[in-house]
Amino acid sequence: MTTAPGAPGASPLTAPLTVEFPFTRSLGPVQSAFLTGLRERIVLGVRASGAGILVPPVEYDPATAAELRELVQVGTSGTVTTWAWNSRPRPHQPLASPFAWVLVRLDGADTALLHVLDAPGPEAVRTGMRVRIRWAAERDGAITDIACFEPDDSPPAAPRTVRAHHGTFDNPVTGIVTPARLDYTHTPGRAQTRYLQALGGRRITGERCPSCDKVYVPPRGACPTCGVATAGQVEVGPRGTVTTFCIVNIKARNLDIEVPYVYAHIALDGADLPLHGRIGGIPYDEVRMGLRVEPVWTDGSRHPDHYRPTGEPDADYDTYRELL
């Protein structure tokens, strides 16, 4: 028997969700030297007081917190200390075909570097195997200048073979931009599934706490005050009152809204928790606390595009002060 969407016992909705943003950071002298060295096919470590040669290098001693600046050049071959096979590479990972994640202790180093090993299968990988760096054809001063590691038949270099390095290069790398991306399947749960199903019918619903009698929109499945499960659905609004707001002056990427615009907390009639939404249909500098608004739906939308003034008199402060 199939349960109707939104009915009690219906399966929660699921949807793929991607969170992605560029992470920009500047580099200190140690990290700058390390990444610039990779561009020049040189691997640098840093000498620590009690931990030997650290690769990748860090700027402060992990044991004493002392500042570290003595750079040394280590080998481009090393030994696998541990590994894990990745049979199904994800998009944007270093290799498109199956590979091994490996920790490699390069010759002359005392710590291991995390990277990938290009191998035909897990049977070809083992702890203790010798590997060497395969450099990327084009290098610009990033960890991806090491395209991957590959098996190496050469014997280990002489123990503790390192060379001092001044760490200076022409056109050093001073900053990096790293794309951060998280792909996952989001499940809103049964309470928000019912809320989203109602929005599909251009209705806004919340759920009531059986203990304190408050109505929460959007519903969370449990009352944040009493900690008990919320019960039946309650239709609220659609009109409401602006409680607090902010003026947005920075244009968001891939968002076709002209700045400045106003984003506000809106206490819908009958709700005890404000939701947030964009305010339109009024100049941004005329938005105010107490403004009465209503939702505006666009064709095919599953949620209000924005809220506009209703033309009613502003709400009295005492009617929404507990919802700030």
C-alpha atoms as one frame of an Amber mdcrd trajectory, in Angstrom:
protein
   0.000   0.000   0.000   1.445   3.350  -1.008   1.161   6.187   1.486   0.104
   9.530   0.077   2.829  12.206   0.190   2.608  14.327   3.303   0.281  11.893
   5.081   1.232  10.392   8.463   3.762   7.620   7.914   4.863   8.897   4.499
   8.504   8.339   3.631  10.667  11.474   4.046  11.819  13.290   0.937  15.408
  12.977  -0.214  17.404  15.076  -2.646  21.037  15.405  -3.747  22.695  18.479
  -2.273  26.013  20.114  -3.104  27.761  22.649  -0.895  30.611  24.297  -2.786
  32.754  27.370  -2.237  36.328  28.550  -2.931  38.586  28.744   0.126  41.267
  31.418  -0.218  44.237  31.657   2.123  47.616  33.386   2.209  50.827  31.438
   2.796  53.536  32.022   5.343  57.224  31.573   4.479  57.280  27.814   5.152
  54.168  26.850   3.187  55.126  29.271   0.421  58.531  27.602   0.080  56.974
  24.113   0.118  54.451  24.810  -2.653  56.849  26.856  -4.747  59.350  24.017
  -4.403  56.817  21.564  -5.825  56.505  23.810  -8.844  60.285  23.392  -9.297
  60.186  19.589  -8.646  61.725  20.033  -5.209  60.232  18.636  -2.007  61.019
  20.599   1.150  60.573  19.644   4.761  61.278  21.477   7.977  63.494  20.386
  10.847  61.722  20.095  14.216  63.415  19.806  17.602  62.369  16.304  18.571
  60.389  14.974  15.613  63.084  15.098  12.926  62.188  16.226   9.406  58.495
  17.004   8.871  57.008  16.626   5.388  54.745  18.400   4.613  56.420  21.145
   6.644  54.628  23.020   9.400  55.361  26.458  10.775  55.361  25.535  14.468
  56.808  22.579  16.325  53.953  20.157  17.179  55.614  19.312  20.512  56.957
  22.663  21.740  55.005  25.185  19.583  58.350  26.815  18.733  58.555  28.570
  15.380  60.188  26.414  12.687  62.155  27.885   9.804  65.028  25.473   8.973
  64.082  24.061   5.574  65.667  20.930   4.124  65.299  19.173   0.788  64.254
  15.518   0.896  64.010  12.843  -1.773  61.310  12.357  -4.389  61.085   8.611
  -3.715  59.850   7.019  -0.546  58.157   4.152   1.255  54.446   3.484   1.691
  53.619   3.342   5.393  49.894   2.571   5.003  47.257   2.624   2.262  43.588
   2.215   1.361  42.177   1.221  -2.021  39.648   3.514  -3.722  37.712   1.419
  -6.230  35.214   4.147  -7.169  36.906   7.532  -7.593  34.659  10.543  -7.178
  34.618  13.545  -9.529  37.556  15.924  -9.099  39.703  13.362  -7.263  43.353
  13.134  -8.436  42.847  10.102 -10.713  39.788   9.054 -12.701  40.632   5.329
 -12.554  40.754   3.279  -9.302  43.762   4.152  -7.161  45.188   3.823  -3.640
  45.287   6.527  -1.026  48.778   6.258   0.463  50.903   7.729   3.208  54.448
   7.989   1.852  57.525   8.669   3.979  59.898  10.291   1.506  63.610   9.497
   1.765  65.078  11.744   4.453  61.720  12.544   6.054  60.406  11.343   9.402
  56.700  11.871   8.704  54.476  10.698   5.857  52.797  12.674   3.085  49.228
  11.836   2.045  48.707  11.432  -1.700  47.551   8.861  -4.280  49.275   5.899
  -5.884  48.586   4.885  -9.471  48.433   1.076  -9.332  46.642  -1.547 -11.468
  44.808  -3.001  -8.485  44.930  -3.516  -4.711  47.018  -6.640  -5.172  49.823
  -4.402  -6.467  49.915  -2.275  -3.302  51.540  -3.152  -0.001  52.912  -1.436
   3.062  56.671  -1.019   2.664  56.658  -0.801  -1.131  58.880   1.774  -2.786
  57.244   4.580  -4.763  58.323   7.775  -6.519  56.676  11.049  -7.466  55.133
  11.433 -10.899  55.199  15.157 -11.543  52.359  16.946 -13.310  53.182  18.170
 -16.811  52.086  21.688 -15.864  52.859  22.938 -12.370  51.763  26.146 -10.678
  52.686  25.734  -7.012  50.065  23.404  -5.496  49.955  19.919  -4.008  48.520
  18.795  -7.356  51.948  19.481  -8.881  52.509  15.938  -7.639  50.206  14.194
 -10.119  50.473  10.966  -8.099  52.981   8.393  -6.880  53.966   5.359  -8.937
  55.858   2.132  -8.068  59.638   2.523  -7.879  62.179  -0.306  -8.019  65.107
   1.765  -6.777  66.543   0.991  -3.315  66.012   3.416  -0.419  68.394   6.347
  -0.231  70.989   6.540   2.520  69.337   7.174   5.883  68.909  10.802   6.926
  70.056  12.073   3.524  68.815  15.642   3.397  70.196  18.930   2.132  69.752
  22.361   3.625  67.661  24.689   1.480  67.324  28.468   1.701  63.659  28.336
   0.692  63.853  31.265  -1.715  62.591  31.047  -5.295  61.796  33.422  -8.119
  58.089  34.337  -8.220  57.153  32.505  -5.006  53.592  31.301  -4.439  52.049
  33.557  -1.803  48.427  32.376  -1.734  46.187  29.537  -2.833  42.527  29.076
  -3.685  41.181  25.654  -2.777  37.716  24.632  -3.975  35.766  23.042  -1.141
  32.930  20.753  -2.237  30.617  18.426  -0.345  28.148  16.189  -2.206  25.586
  14.325  -0.165  21.958  13.222  -0.053  19.837  15.407   2.200  16.839  13.973
   4.042  14.744  16.679   5.730  12.887  14.228   7.969   9.161  13.576   8.273
   8.206  16.942   9.812   9.910  19.037   7.138   8.741  16.621   4.433   5.163
  17.442   5.390   6.059  21.147   5.404   7.600  20.938   1.916   4.673  18.935
   0.555   2.304  21.648   1.813   4.417  24.326   0.132   3.885  22.457  -3.131
   0.196  23.271  -2.702   0.984  26.899  -1.778   0.108  26.316   1.850   2.390
  27.058   4.814   2.137  24.671   7.735   3.810  24.271  11.092   3.569  21.744
  13.888   2.337  22.301  17.414   4.080  21.266  20.620   1.643  19.292  22.771
   3.337  20.615  25.922   3.788  24.388  25.472   1.264  24.768  22.606   3.739
  26.712  20.438   3.566  26.342  16.655   6.924  26.036  14.863   7.431  26.986
  11.218   9.319  25.394   9.587   8.693  22.395  11.865  11.692  20.637  13.379
   9.983  17.450  14.479  10.530  18.312  18.136   9.927  21.377  20.280  13.256
  23.159  20.928  11.923  24.391  24.278  10.268  21.271  25.695  12.171  18.605
  23.801   9.030  16.616  22.943   7.831  15.539  19.510   5.522  17.999  17.784
   2.089  16.713  16.923  -0.502  17.708  14.326   0.007  20.131  11.460  -1.266
  23.696  11.765  -1.767  25.950   8.753  -0.369  29.432   9.400  -0.192  32.754
   7.588   0.117  33.300   4.762   0.524  36.877   6.001   3.033  37.845   8.632
   5.079  40.566  10.292   8.709  41.581   9.749  10.458  41.259  13.108  14.115
  41.919  12.219  15.939  42.324   8.919  19.255  43.019   7.227  20.207  44.842
   4.028  22.329  42.745   1.664  24.869  44.755  -0.345  27.009  41.947  -1.771
  25.745  40.137  -4.857  25.778  36.376  -4.407  27.215  34.171  -7.105  24.574
  32.615  -9.404  21.786  34.552  -7.663  19.876  36.815 -10.034  18.832  39.439
  -7.468  19.961  43.032  -7.705  21.579  44.548  -4.627  20.798  46.044  -2.266
  17.891  43.903  -1.092  16.407  42.984   2.263  16.359  39.603   3.981  14.072
  39.438   6.991  12.735  37.300   9.798   8.981  37.044   9.291   6.562  35.928
  12.004   3.664  34.387  10.108   0.242  34.783  11.665  -0.336  31.861  14.003
   3.351  30.855  14.236   5.581  31.113  17.296   8.873  31.003  15.413   9.797
  33.417  12.599  11.077  32.114   9.288  13.302  34.058   6.916  12.533  35.395
   3.461  13.386  38.133   1.007  11.337  41.334   1.020  10.328  42.775  -2.368
   7.854  45.235  -3.816   9.175  48.069  -1.655  12.398  50.138  -1.641  14.966
  48.551   0.632  15.213  51.657   2.795  11.487  51.576   3.541  11.507  48.099
   5.100  10.941  48.299   8.839  10.133  46.227  11.885   6.404  45.624  12.136
   5.832  45.770   8.359   2.962  43.480   7.355   3.846  41.226   4.390   2.441
  38.361   2.311   4.106  35.707   0.123   4.531  36.031  -3.638   4.629  32.773
  -5.587   6.068  32.405  -9.084   4.897  29.895 -11.688   6.182  26.424 -10.909
   7.802  27.479  -7.629   7.632  25.164  -4.624   8.160  28.017  -2.173   7.482
  31.776  -2.024   9.854  33.809  -4.181   9.639  36.769  -1.797   7.291  38.642
   0.538   5.679  41.985  -0.294   3.819  44.574   1.800   0.086  43.904   2.305
  -0.834  47.564   2.733  -2.084  46.938   6.282  -0.998  49.202   9.145   2.248
  48.160  10.816   1.884  45.622  13.613   2.212  46.876  17.166   5.598  46.073
  18.695   4.032  44.188  21.607   2.529  41.633  19.164   5.931  40.378  18.011
   8.494  41.420  20.627   8.707  37.830  21.961   9.654  36.651  18.477  12.740
  38.849  17.991
